[in-house]
Amino acid sequence: MQTQKELIQQGFQRAKLTYAQNANVQQAMQQKLLAILHKHCKARNLGNILELGCGNGLLAQNLALNFEFESYLAVDLVDFSNDFIKIQKDTSHKIDFLQADFEDLVKIGNKNPDLQYDLILSNASMQWVNQWSFLPQLSALLQPNGILAFSTFGTENYQELRASCGIGLEYLELKDYVEILQSDFKILESFGVRIPLRFSSTLALFKHLRDTGVNSLQRGFKLNKKLLTDYAVRFHNVLTYHPIYLLAQKRSLESKPKDSPSNS
Ligand SMILES: C[S@@+](CC[C@H](N)C(=O)[O-])C[C@H]1O[C@@H](n2cnc3c(N)ncnc32)[C@H](O)[C@@H]1O
């Protein structure tokens, strides 16, 4: 039987040719993430950057047009190396791609031993891992005062799918991120927005999910006529996206909360 990671990889691998045309919400999230970076990172040179779940590299490309940086390592489960070769040529920036599970921090660390990043970025990807255990580990990869900036999805994401089909990922609330991050990070930005998308039919809605790589929400899930009819009647072919945005700064040792366990 395939592992959950293999299913995720397969979903996004299959969507390689359709993702860019259909992932409008994810692309809007990239733009918002860049705007948040502009607001908080006043230096034009962002130093050494690590991007997790980079997909086709559009965020890296846009970032290269707006900022300077020393190095950029982009990681994804799916092989996007050809896209990155092209981006590197087009932007004349040093942007490396690593095909890996971004939870494998040893492999990521081995790529640039001894480097502590100035910025860790991720757009629309963090929801695929257990954020409670994963996010705190990112502190070790960052310089003191380094920035963790990411977008992901909140608890109302795909709420209609959960209600009608019982499928969905474990999305978190903004207050959960305070609990997850507060001992090592100071949160400088956190907010969510709701984006309801209406489709011409329920079939078009499920095709949209497939074309954006999201066919691994639940192992063994099968679409049937009753589900389609039920969805159309209850939700009028609307699918809600619930993007959330966070920007947090790694605390320096002196600024850690006194009762933080990692400070003892
Ligand atoms: C919704 S796409 C977002 C892609 C890109 N960041 C964007 O903004 O369009 C999620 C990406 O995360 C990748 N991904 C999911 N889980 C991953 C993991 N554990 N390690 C590496 N990549 C992962 C998928 O392969 C996919 O390319």
The ligand as an SDF file (V2000), in Angstrom:
LIG
                    3D

 27 29  0  0  0  0  0  0  0  0999 V2000
   -0.4230   23.3500   -2.9890 C   0  0  0  0  0  0  0  0  0  0  0  0
    1.1760   23.0130   -3.6050 S   0  0  0  0  0  0  0  0  0  0  0  0
    1.9630   24.5850   -3.3770 C   0  0  0  0  0  0  0  0  0  0  0  0
    3.1050   24.7600   -4.3210 C   0  0  0  0  0  0  0  0  0  0  0  0
    3.7240   26.1560   -4.3160 C   0  0  0  0  0  0  0  0  0  0  0  0
    4.2970   26.4650   -3.0220 N   0  0  0  0  0  0  0  0  0  0  0  0
    2.7020   27.2070   -4.7130 C   0  0  0  0  0  0  0  0  0  0  0  0
    2.5930   28.1940   -4.0030 O   0  0  0  0  0  0  0  0  0  0  0  0
    2.0580   27.0550   -5.7590 O   0  0  0  0  0  0  0  0  0  0  0  0
    1.9080   22.0390   -2.3050 C   0  0  0  0  0  0  0  0  0  0  0  0
    3.3080   21.5560   -2.6580 C   0  0  0  0  0  0  0  0  0  0  0  0
    3.8870   20.9920   -1.4900 O   0  0  0  0  0  0  0  0  0  0  0  0
    4.5850   19.8290   -1.8490 C   0  0  0  0  0  0  0  0  0  0  0  0
    4.6900   18.9810   -0.6580 N   0  0  0  0  0  0  0  0  0  0  0  0
    3.6910   18.5070    0.1250 C   0  0  0  0  0  0  0  0  0  0  0  0
    4.1980   17.8200    1.1590 N   0  0  0  0  0  0  0  0  0  0  0  0
    5.5510   17.8660    1.0230 C   0  0  0  0  0  0  0  0  0  0  0  0
    6.6300   17.3450    1.7820 C   0  0  0  0  0  0  0  0  0  0  0  0
    6.4470   16.6270    2.9000 N   0  0  0  0  0  0  0  0  0  0  0  0
    7.8900   17.5800    1.3550 N   0  0  0  0  0  0  0  0  0  0  0  0
    8.1230   18.2990    0.2200 C   0  0  0  0  0  0  0  0  0  0  0  0
    7.1340   18.8270   -0.5290 N   0  0  0  0  0  0  0  0  0  0  0  0
    5.8610   18.6110   -0.1340 C   0  0  0  0  0  0  0  0  0  0  0  0
    3.7680   19.2200   -2.9770 C   0  0  0  0  0  0  0  0  0  0  0  0
    4.5150   18.3280   -3.7720 O   0  0  0  0  0  0  0  0  0  0  0  0
    3.3230   20.4660   -3.7300 C   0  0  0  0  0  0  0  0  0  0  0  0
    4.2330   20.8250   -4.7400 O   0  0  0  0  0  0  0  0  0  0  0  0
  1  2  1  0
  2  3  1  0
  2 10  1  0
  3  4  1  0
  4  5  1  0
  5  6  1  0
  5  7  1  0
  7  8  2  0
  7  9  1  0
 10 11  1  0
 11 12  1  0
 11 26  1  0
 12 13  1  0
 13 14  1  0
 13 24  1  0
 14 15  1  0
 14 23  1  0
 15 16  2  0
 16 17  1  0
 17 18  1  0
 17 23  2  0
 18 19  1  0
 18 20  2  0
 20 21  1  0
 21 22  2  0
 22 23  1  0
 24 25  1  0
 24 26  1  0
 26 27  1  0
M  CHG  2   2   1   9  -1
M  END
$$$$
